[in-house]
């Protein structure tokens, strides 16, 4: 075990640390490698029951598009050694506290749920990621920009 692991860390605190580590691909992969148990069971939908190396690879791919963008933990709940959080990923940096709208036509915006469970040693035993690109506008009262309606054009004669 690594001395970098804080066994007193709560599941929610570990989730927050994981998302802060997502700012860099190498740091993120290192964080996952250090904080996941060898026998971890991971899911990045539609793939499930991933091994530790597969989980690291799939999580890095899922967060990779947001490199240089925003990774925000919108809400998080904790119950014992389990934490679940709603995450918003964007391709560009945004100040989500002052931004009233996100435009999914201008960039890829993903709302995801991450669920993790810690083992008795404080390592991640289960790590799951489910994303939905349809509804980030519900996050923190933001409104989605309406898609343009096609203009009624003249018909060819």
Beta strands, then each sheet from edge to edge (+ up, - down):
strand 1: 36-44
strand 2: 47-50
strand 3: 70-79
strand 4: 82-90
strand 5: 101-102
strand 6: 109-118
strand 7: 124-132
strand 8: 143-144
sheet 1: 2+ 1- 7- 6+ 4- 3+
sheet 2: 5+ 8+
end
